[in-house]
């Protein structure tokens, strides 16, 4: 398991993040406090408090996902 902290500030950033998560063949979650959401769900991600740092939890290393996470790392 891997965990990275990110911050998504705009709808376009959410779209880019969800698109990268959706390409993964493994499970990717995003967490804000006690709320855990499937990161492949744009509606789920949009329902989170985007003013806060979010924790992305994923099962495998993936270069494409890592690149996107690096871009939004806070």
C-alpha distances in whole Angstrom, upper triangle without the diagonal:
4,7,10,14,16,20,21,25,27,27,27,24,22,23,22,18,19,20,17,15,17,18,14,14,11,10,10,11,13,14,17,18,18,18,15,16,15,15,17,20,22,24,21,20,24,24,22,24,23,25,22,19,16,12,10,7,6,5,7,9,12,15,17,14,13,17,17,15,17,20,19,17,20
4,7,10,13,17,19,22,24,25,24,21,20,21,20,16,17,19,16,14,17,17,14,15,12,11,10,11,12,13,16,17,18,18,15,16,15,14,16,19,21,23,20,19,22,23,20,22,21,23,20,16,14,10,8,6,5,6,7,8,11,13,14,12,10,14,14,12,13,16,16,14,16
4,7,10,13,16,19,21,22,22,19,18,20,18,15,16,18,16,13,17,18,15,17,14,12,10,10,9,10,13,14,15,15,13,14,14,13,16,18,19,21,18,16,20,20,17,18,18,19,16,12,10,6,5,5,7,9,10,10,13,14,15,12,11,14,14,10,12,15,13,11,13
4,6,10,13,16,19,20,20,16,15,18,16,13,15,17,14,13,17,18,16,18,16,14,11,11,10,10,12,14,16,16,14,15,15,13,16,18,19,21,18,15,18,19,16,17,15,16,14,10,8,6,5,7,9,12,12,12,13,14,14,11,9,12,11,7,9,11,10,7,9
4,7,10,13,16,18,18,14,14,17,16,13,15,18,16,15,18,20,18,21,19,17,13,12,9,9,10,12,15,15,14,15,16,13,17,18,18,20,17,14,17,17,14,14,12,13,10,6,6,4,6,9,12,15,16,15,16,17,16,13,12,13,12,8,9,11,8,6,6
4,7,10,13,14,15,11,11,14,13,10,13,15,14,13,17,18,18,21,19,17,14,12,9,10,11,13,16,15,14,14,15,12,15,17,16,18,16,12,14,16,13,12,10,11,9,6,5,6,7,11,13,17,17,16,16,16,15,12,11,12,10,7,8,9,5,4,5
4,6,10,12,13,9,10,13,13,10,13,16,15,15,18,20,20,23,22,20,16,14,11,11,11,14,17,16,15,15,16,13,16,17,15,17,15,12,12,14,11,10,7,8,7,5,6,9,10,14,16,20,21,20,19,19,18,15,14,14,11,9,10,9,6,6,6
4,6,8,9,6,6,10,10,8,11,13,14,14,16,18,19,22,22,20,16,14,11,12,12,15,18,16,16,15,15,12,15,15,12,14,13,10,10,12,10,10,6,8,9,8,8,11,11,15,17,21,22,21,20,19,17,15,15,14,11,10,12,10,7,9,9
4,7,8,7,8,11,12,11,13,16,16,17,19,21,22,26,25,23,19,18,15,15,14,17,20,18,19,17,18,16,17,17,14,15,15,12,11,13,11,10,6,7,9,10,11,14,15,19,21,25,25,24,23,22,20,18,18,17,14,13,14,12,9,11,11
4,5,5,6,9,10,11,12,14,16,17,18,20,22,25,25,23,20,19,16,17,17,20,22,20,20,18,19,16,17,16,13,14,15,12,10,13,12,12,8,10,13,13,14,17,17,21,22,26,26,25,24,23,20,18,19,18,14,15,16,13,11,14,14
4,5,5,6,9,10,11,12,14,15,16,19,21,24,24,22,19,18,16,17,17,21,22,20,19,17,17,14,15,13,10,11,13,10,8,12,12,12,10,12,15,15,15,18,17,21,22,25,26,25,23,23,20,18,20,18,15,16,18,15,13,16,17
4,5,5,6,9,10,11,12,14,15,17,19,23,23,22,19,19,17,19,19,23,25,22,21,18,18,15,15,14,11,13,15,12,11,15,15,16,13,15,17,17,16,19,18,21,21,25,25,24,21,21,17,16,18,16,13,14,16,13,12,16,17
4,5,5,6,9,10,11,12,14,16,17,21,21,20,16,16,14,16,17,20,22,20,19,17,16,13,14,14,11,14,14,11,11,14,14,14,11,13,14,14,13,15,14,18,18,22,22,21,19,18,15,13,15,13,10,11,12,10,8,12,13
4,5,5,6,8,10,10,12,14,16,19,19,17,14,13,11,14,14,18,20,17,16,13,13,10,10,10,7,10,10,7,7,11,11,12,9,13,13,13,12,14,13,16,17,20,21,20,18,19,16,13,15,15,11,11,14,12,10,13,15
4,5,5,6,9,10,10,12,15,18,19,17,15,15,14,17,18,21,23,20,18,15,14,11,10,10,7,10,12,9,9,13,14,15,13,16,17,17,15,17,15,18,18,21,21,21,18,18,15,13,16,15,11,13,16,13,12,16,18
4,6,5,6,9,10,11,13,17,18,17,14,15,14,17,19,22,24,21,19,16,15,11,11,12,10,13,14,12,12,16,16,17,14,17,18,17,15,16,14,17,17,19,19,18,15,15,11,10,13,11,8,10,12,10,10,14,16
4,5,5,6,9,10,11,15,15,14,11,11,10,14,15,19,20,18,16,13,12,8,9,10,9,12,12,9,11,14,14,15,13,16,16,14,12,13,10,13,13,16,16,15,13,13,10,8,10,10,7,8,11,10,9,11,14
4,5,5,6,9,10,13,13,12,10,10,10,14,16,19,20,17,15,11,9,6,5,7,6,10,10,8,10,13,13,16,14,17,17,16,13,14,11,13,13,16,16,16,14,15,12,10,13,13,10,11,14,13,12,15,17
4,6,5,6,9,12,14,13,12,13,14,17,19,23,24,21,18,15,12,9,7,9,9,13,13,12,13,16,17,19,17,21,21,19,17,17,14,16,15,17,17,16,14,14,11,9,13,13,10,12,15,14,14,17,20
4,5,5,7,11,12,12,10,12,13,16,19,22,23,21,18,15,13,9,8,11,11,15,15,13,15,18,18,20,18,21,20,18,16,15,12,14,12,14,13,13,10,10,7,6,9,9,7,9,12,12,12,14,18
4,5,5,9,9,8,6,9,10,14,17,20,20,18,15,12,9,6,6,9,10,14,13,11,14,17,16,19,17,20,19,17,14,13,10,11,9,11,12,12,10,11,9,7,10,11,9,10,13,14,13,15,18
4,5,8,9,9,8,11,13,16,19,22,22,19,16,13,10,8,5,8,10,13,13,12,15,17,18,21,19,23,22,21,17,17,13,14,12,13,14,14,12,14,11,10,13,14,12,13,17,17,17,19,22
4,7,9,10,10,13,15,19,22,25,25,23,19,17,13,11,9,12,13,17,17,16,18,21,21,24,22,25,25,23,20,19,15,15,13,14,13,13,10,11,9,8,12,13,12,14,17,17,17,19,23
4,5,7,8,11,14,18,21,24,24,21,18,16,12,10,9,13,15,18,17,16,19,21,21,24,22,26,24,22,19,17,13,13,9,10,9,10,8,10,9,8,11,13,12,13,16,17,18,19,22
4,7,9,13,16,19,23,25,25,23,19,17,13,12,11,14,17,20,19,19,22,23,23,26,25,29,27,25,21,19,16,14,11,10,9,11,10,13,12,11,14,16,16,17,20,21,21,22,25
4,7,10,13,17,20,22,22,20,16,14,11,11,10,14,17,19,18,17,21,22,22,25,24,27,25,23,19,17,13,11,8,6,7,10,10,13,13,11,14,16,16,16,19,21,20,21,24
4,7,10,13,17,19,18,16,12,11,8,8,9,12,15,17,14,15,18,19,18,21,21,24,22,20,16,14,11,9,6,6,9,11,12,15,15,12,14,17,16,15,19,20,19,20,22
4,7,10,14,16,16,14,10,9,6,5,7,10,13,15,12,12,15,16,15,18,18,21,19,16,13,11,7,6,4,7,9,11,11,14,13,10,12,15,13,12,15,17,16,16,18
4,7,10,13,12,10,7,6,5,5,8,9,12,13,10,9,13,14,12,15,15,18,16,14,10,8,6,5,6,9,12,14,14,17,16,12,14,17,15,13,16,18,15,15,17
4,7,10,11,8,6,5,6,5,9,10,11,12,9,7,11,11,9,11,11,14,12,10,7,6,4,6,9,12,15,16,16,18,17,13,14,16,14,12,15,16,13,13,14
4,6,7,6,4,6,9,9,13,13,14,14,10,9,12,11,8,10,11,13,10,9,6,5,6,8,11,14,17,18,19,21,20,16,17,19,17,14,17,18,15,14,15
4,6,5,7,9,12,12,15,15,15,15,11,10,12,10,7,7,9,10,7,7,5,7,9,11,15,18,21,21,22,24,23,19,19,21,18,16,18,19,15,15,14
4,6,8,11,14,15,18,18,18,18,14,13,15,13,10,10,12,12,9,9,8,9,12,13,17,20,22,23,25,26,26,22,22,24,22,19,21,22,18,17,16
4,6,10,13,15,18,17,19,18,14,14,16,13,11,12,14,16,13,13,11,11,13,13,17,19,22,24,25,28,27,23,24,26,24,21,23,24,21,20,19
4,7,10,12,15,14,15,14,10,10,12,10,8,10,13,15,12,13,10,10,12,12,15,18,21,23,24,26,25,21,22,24,22,19,22,23,20,19,19
4,7,9,12,12,13,13,9,10,13,11,9,12,14,16,14,13,10,9,9,9,12,15,18,20,21,23,22,18,20,22,20,17,21,22,19,18,19
4,6,9,8,10,10,6,7,10,9,8,12,13,16,15,14,11,10,10,10,12,15,17,19,19,22,20,17,19,21,18,16,20,20,18,18,19
4,5,6,9,10,7,8,11,11,11,15,15,19,17,16,13,12,10,10,10,13,15,17,17,20,18,15,17,19,17,16,19,20,18,19,20
4,5,7,9,7,6,10,11,11,14,13,17,16,14,11,10,8,9,9,12,14,15,15,17,15,12,14,16,13,12,16,16,14,16,18
4,6,9,8,8,11,13,13,17,16,20,19,18,15,14,11,12,11,14,15,16,15,17,15,12,15,17,14,14,18,18,16,18,20
4,5,5,6,9,10,11,15,15,19,18,18,15,15,13,14,14,17,19,20,19,21,18,15,18,19,16,16,20,20,18,20,22
4,5,5,6,9,10,13,13,16,17,17,14,16,14,16,17,19,21,22,20,21,18,16,19,19,16,16,19,18,16,19,20
4,6,5,6,9,12,13,16,17,18,15,17,16,18,19,22,24,25,23,25,22,19,22,23,19,19,22,21,19,21,22
4,5,5,7,11,12,15,15,16,13,14,13,15,16,19,21,23,22,24,21,18,21,22,18,18,21,21,18,20,21
4,5,6,9,9,12,12,12,10,12,11,13,15,18,20,21,20,21,19,16,18,19,15,14,18,17,14,16,17
4,5,8,8,11,12,14,12,14,14,17,19,22,24,24,23,24,21,19,21,21,17,17,20,18,15,18,18
4,7,8,12,12,14,12,15,15,17,19,23,25,26,25,27,24,21,23,24,20,19,22,21,18,20,20
4,6,9,9,10,9,11,13,15,18,21,23,24,24,25,23,20,21,22,19,17,20,19,16,17,16
4,5,6,9,9,12,14,17,20,24,26,26,26,27,25,21,22,23,20,18,20,19,15,16,15
4,5,7,8,11,13,17,19,23,25,24,24,24,22,19,20,20,17,15,17,16,12,13,12
4,7,9,13,15,19,22,25,27,27,26,26,25,22,22,22,19,17,18,17,13,14,12
4,6,10,13,16,19,23,25,24,25,25,24,20,20,21,18,15,17,16,13,12,10
4,7,10,13,16,20,21,21,21,22,21,18,17,18,15,12,14,14,10,9,7
4,6,10,13,17,18,18,19,20,19,15,15,16,14,11,13,14,10,9,9
4,6,10,13,15,15,16,18,17,14,13,16,14,10,13,14,11,10,10
4,7,10,12,12,13,15,14,11,11,13,11,8,11,13,11,10,12
4,7,10,11,12,15,15,11,12,15,14,11,14,16,14,13,15
4,6,8,9,13,13,10,10,14,13,11,14,17,15,15,17
4,7,9,13,14,11,12,16,16,14,17,19,19,18,21
4,6,10,12,10,10,14,15,13,16,18,19,18,21
4,7,9,8,7,11,12,11,13,16,17,16,19
4,6,5,6,9,10,10,12,14,16,16,19
4,6,5,6,9,10,10,12,15,15,19
4,5,5,7,9,10,11,13,14,18
4,5,5,6,9,10,11,12,16
4,5,5,6,9,10,10,14
4,5,5,6,9,10,14
4,5,5,7,9,12
4,5,5,6,9
4,5,5,9
4,6,9
4,6
4
